Amino acid sequence: MSDPKPIQSETAPIARHPAAEAWEMFRRNHAAMVALIVLSLIILAAIFGPFIYPTDPFDMVWAPFSPPGADGFILGTDYLGRDLLAALIHGARVSIVIGLAAALMSVVIGVTVGALAGFYRGWVEEILMRITEFFQVLPTLLFAMVIVALFGASLPMITLAIGVVSWTAVARITRSEFLRIRELEYVTASRASGAKNSKLMFRIILPNALPPIIVQAALMVGSAILFEAGLSFLGLTDPNVVSWGQVIGSNRQYILDASYTVTIPGLAIFVTVLAISLVGDGLNDALNPKLRQR
Amino acid sequence: MRMIYAVILLLAVLVLNFSMMHLAPGDVADTISQSMGGADQEILDQIRADYGLDQPFLVQLGRYIGNVLRFDLGYSFFYNKPVTELILQRLPATLLLVFVAQILALFIGVILGVISARKPNGIASHFVTMLALFGYSAPVFWTGILLLIAFSLKVQLFPVAGMRDVTIIGGFWVQFVDVARHMVLPVITLGSIFLALYSRLSRATMMEVLGSDYVRTAKAKGLSEREVVYKHALKNSLSPVITLAGLQFSAVISGAVLVEAVFSWPGLGTLAFQSIIARDTPTILGILFFSALVVIVGNLLTDLALRLVDPRMRGKG
């Protein structure tokens, strides 16, 4: 929130929706805008790619290790002679769907835990924060590996595993926002006017706690994609679905003959996550009022 | 206080471990009967009775915790060895990798942070920014493979895999150099992510400290820029970075699992990977327990380090 402008000023800005104001800020960040465009292209490719480029990523279409550009395969073929471009296009779906679903799940868990802890304080907070610390002690990747190994490597289980291990940051952020906001006067006023606890928490406090949570959620999508890539690189993935990490994992024995089968899918992960984190940075600048004053 | 809390955390890890083993489809009896090539219901029941699997959940849980306290994490039917022995064989390699990567990342990160805080538009500062972008976004196993391609395959500077060369025989220093040569790429791969984190944070805190009143006072006293930075400012900017490093231990271990897989480093991560493929549940859960132990010990060490750096912390805990 910038300093209040004098009302009599002729150039007084018309009060605008906060989202419009944030978008205005976001647009000025060139890196974030470029990243947003790249990200949109990747998402469009994930949605419509398989219709435009219908090659099945599991079909052995050509000789193995045909380099990019040769024989009509734009990105070449892998160790079984499967089309790498088709694998990338289909893999984008898995990465983005799991990234979004796992991030959503960890945000839901994290916001619930953080909101309850920050709102009720006392023993509720004590217990919930101890549980949060417990989850911070478990090495996330190992824990997720164990879940997937014990309960099966299906996409919902992988999403669940990633969501369950990565909500702690959201919980901490939500809690500290709640601790700050619950003391503000408007909350006291709502409480005095008889608002119920559930309404106070989710209708009155939460909306004002959202900006840092949104930024964190954006970053979570990126880290969930990296996480899924790591799991599938290790082979802990649904064998009937192509994913970027799995392409790298299955081709990595052949890096001497065909390093592109590993470098190209890795580049896809890198560019996607980089775009997400730049968009996250842009959101942070646009939504964080403290930074905006500068 | 801290120690008691650490013990409670460990117990919680055990309960979680055991519950997951309990909830997972298939049990030890199934594993044994599979390795025998199948068994009928009567033998299965017999095995379950032998291993106490027919007892109530809480009794089994109590026995499991009791066993772990006696360093008995069960028996690996895949490796035909007690899990504890298996893990203790692999643990040193992981500890070496994790701690060397952490300490180097912390050390170099702070130096980079200080240099770039003094010259916010200098080369070091831009390097920190680029490194941060790369460190956050590049999958660690991909970075590892890229380094492998560049420095082991194209330019044959470093060995491709493993921790030591079995053909090399010699005294301590010969062995030391051998392990060090094998470690270079895994440590760089693992350290780069955390180097990005630490250098960015220490640049930020250092810039804040350099703008504070007492630094201005120190400069006004006539101390040289160097003395101000390294004697006064550095000390005060260290504790946030060390706190962050303490929080990263579980992430470092997660990273180590992937780095070990890339470089065939003979540590816990590789063991975890192999035992997951072999569906060797006792070993998997033992590794989860030990890695939680490493994180907890790492946190305690961080607390100690913080007390050394920041006298205000000494009264607490």
Interface residues (C-beta under 8 A of the other chain):
Chain A: E133 F134 Q136 V137 L138 P139 T140 L141 L142 F143 M145 V146 I147 A149 L150 F151 G222 L226 A229 G230 F233 L234 G235 L236 G245 I248 R252 I255 L256 S259 V262 T263 G266 I269 F270 V273 L274 S277 L278
Chain B: L9 A12 V13 L16 M20 M21 L23 A24 P25 L133 Y136 S137 A138 P139 V140 F141 W142 I145 L146 L148 I149 L153 L247 S250 A251 I253 S254 G255 V257 L258 A261 V262 A272 F273 I276 I277 R279 T281 I284 L285 I287 L288 S291 A292 V295 I296 N299
